């Protein structure tokens, strides 16, 4: 299936380039999207300008653009921070374009392993490619936000994941930390003796045109430290069953710490993606990992 999508992307890109020209096309289609799907094709028969567009650049500036955001402290214990403008509109669209061909039914963790098809989680999701410059810039931004929460050389940001909810889709109450810490596939293959858990979560809203009052992220055990400032622009509300429900605002993120000081999971971080009514909600999960064990 992935190979077929690569071929479709290749054919469409060549056709559009012939019609629009490579320069204009580069403004319409994210290069991260093109590069991800076309890395296995021989492009030598194409005109040089088109080859330049389709091939991964070798000498381009790989620095991440400067980006500013603000923070709102919602809860101290557990720590939960709201982050307006964590990603830009153009970054959001590029991440959506990059992930859409990769979406599959979302898995859940059951008995230490991932399994799909559960009625508790009915969304679609996809891991974002680790070779994407944009994805790495977002991960770098997230890492900077964490400060000293991760130990350099031991802990990792982990992969980013896009998740999409359409009409009636949802994710019932759950926690992001593992009751039984996990081992990466690479460590399992090499015999490296270390395990990891998700120390924190960034949930970033990339897109939302859902019916008002639906698609919220609900934390039933979180209480605000202060009343919400301002009227008419509220990002959270007090849920009728307790806790706080955050409405999906594109570009904004919620950050929270999953683990207690002793390394065990904090049950107060349980949350749910409430059902979407009409429209689409697309978000991105980032789960920084802390490692432990003899080879950590």
N, C-alpha and C positions, 0 to 999 in steps of 0.2 A: 504493500500500500504506500509506504514512504517513497519507494522508488518511483511509483506512478505519479505521486505528487511532485517529485523532483522533475520528472519529464514534462508534466503540465506547466510547472513554473518556468522551465527552460523555454518551452515553445511560446508561451504567452509573452515572456520577456523579450524574446527575439522579435516577435510580431509587433509588439508595442514600440520597440526601439526603431523598427523600420518606419513606423508611422509617425512617431513623435520626435525621434532623434534621441541619442543617449543622454544628452545634457538635461533635457526636459524630463525624461524618464527617471533620471536619478532623483528628481525632486518629488516624484509621485510614488515611488516604491523604495522602501527602506533598503539600503545596501546590506544590512544585517540579514534581512529576509532573503535577498537574492543569494548572498554568499552561502547561507546555510543550506540551501537546496541545490546549488549548482557546483559544489566543490569537486564532484566526481566526473564532470563532463570535460571533454577535450574541446577547447574553444578556439583552437588555432586557425580554423577556417573562417572565423568571423572578422569583420573589419576591426582595425586597431582601436577606435574609440569605444566600440561595443565590448571588446575584450577588456578594456580598462575598467568599464563599469561592472562587468560580471565577475572579474577576478578579484580575489582579496588583495587589497593594497599592501605593498611591501614596505613603503617608506613614508606612509602618511602619519600625521601627528596622532598619537594614541593617548594624549592627555585627555582627562575628563573635563567637560565644561564646568565652570563654576555654577553652583546652584544654591539658592538660599531658601530656607523654610523657617517656620516658627514652631513653637511647641506650647502645648497646654497641659499642665499637670492635672490629671483627673483623679488619680488615686495613688497614695503612698504605699499602702500595704493591702493587697499586692500592688506593685508599681505598675501603673498604666498611664501612658502619655499619648495625647492626641497630637498629630503632626500635620497641620495644613500645608499644602503645596510641597509634599515630599517628592513628587515627580511632576514634570511638566506635561502639558497636553500633548506635545509632539513625542515625548518619551513614552507616554501611555499608548498612543496610537501605534508606535513602532513595536512595542512589546505585544500588543494585540495582534498585529500583522505577523509577527514572528512566531507566535504560539498557535494561531488558529489552525494551521494544517496539522498540528501535532495533537490536538485535543482528543482525549479518550475518556470513557466513564471513570469518574474519580474513585480511587481505592480508599479503603479504611484500614486501620491497623487492627488485626485480629490475631490474638495469641502470638504476638511478636512478628507477624508477617503481614504484608499488604494483600488485601483481597478486594475485588470489585463486585459490583452488583448489589450492594446493600441498599435497602430502602431508607437507611439512616442518612445516607449521603447520596444525593441524586444528581449532583452537578457533573460537569466535565472539567478535566484538568490536563495539564501538560508541563513537564519540566522544561525550563528554558535552556537553550544550548549554552554550554559553558565557554564556547569560543566566541560568543558575541561581545563586541566591545561595549555596546550599550548595557548589556546585562552586567558585565564586570564593573562598569561605572556605577550602576545602582548598588551593587554589592559593596563597592568601596565606600559609597556614601553611607550605607547602612553600618558598615564596620566602624567608620569614623564616629557615628552617632553613639555606638556602644562604649566608647572610651576604653576603660580597662576591664570590661566584663569578660573579654576573651583573653587567654594567655597566648602571646605571640609564639609561633613555632610549635604549639601544642593543639590549640583549638582552631576551628575553621568556620567560615560563614555558611558553608553548605550550599547546595543548589537552590535556585529560585524556581518557584512553581506558579503558573497562571491557572486560575480557576474561573469557570464561567457558569453562571446560573441563568436559566431561562424560566419561562412561566411555570410556576408551582414547584420549582426545584429548591432544595434546601439542604442544610446539614444540621442534624439534631445536636443536642448538647454533647460536648466532647472536650477533651483537653488535648493540647498539642504535645505535651511531654509523654514519654513512654513509661509505662509501669515497669517494663523490663527493658533496660538500655539495649541498644542495638549495635551491630557491627556492620561496617560498610562492606559492600561487595568486594572492593579492592583488598581490604584487610583480610577478608575471609579467604581470598585466593592466595595471598602471600603469607598467611599465617601470622600476621601481626596481631599481638595480644593487646587490644584496646577496645573499649566500648564507648558509645557516645549517647548523649541525650540532648534534647532541644532546650537550651537554657532560656531562650526568649523567642518572641514572634514579632515580625512586622507583617501586618495585613494592610496592603495598599490597594485602594480602589482605583482602577484604571478607567472604568466606564460604568455608567448607570443611567438608565432612562426608565426605571421601574415606576410603578404606581406609588404615589406618596404613602408612606407608612408601611411599605413592604421592603423586603430584602435587607432588613437591619441586621447588625451584628449585636447579639444580646449576651451580656454578662450578668447572670442572675445574682452573683455574690459580690459584685463590686459596688462600692458606695463612693460618691464624689466627695472630695475634701472641701469644696466650696460650691455655692450655687453657680449655675451656668450664667456667664456674663452675656448681656445683650438680649434683645428680643427680636423675634422674626428671623433669626439666623442660627437657630439652635442646631447643634450637630448630634446631641444626644437627648434622650428623654428618660424619665423614670418609668420603667416597665410596670405594667399592672400586676405582674407576678413577682416583682422585686428586681432590684438591680438596675442596670443601665442598658439602653438599646441605642446603638449608634446608627444613624442613617448613612447610606452609601453616598459619599460626595467624591466625585472624580478628582484625582490628584492627591487626596488626603490619605493619611495612614493612621493606624492604631498600633502602638507598640506596648508590649507587656512582658514581664519576666515570668517564666514558667516554673522555675525551680526555687526551692527554699535554700537557705544558707547551707544546710547539710546535704544538699544535692538531690533531695527527693522532690517529687512533683507537688506543686501547690494546687490543691483541689479548688481553690477560690478562682482560678483562672478558667474554669469551665465556661464555655461560650457556645453559641449556636448561630448559624446563618439562617435567619428566619425566611420562610418561603417568599419567593418573588412573585409578584402579581403583575403580569404584563411586562413587556420590555426585557432588557438584558442587564445583568450585573456581572462585570468582569473584574477580578481582583488578582493580586499577586501575593503569595506567601513567601516569606524569607524566614528560615529557622536556623539561627546560629547554633553551632554545635560545640559542646564542651566534651572533651575526651578524658578518659581515665583508664587505668590498668597498667601492667608492667611495661608496655611499649608505647605508652602515651607520651 
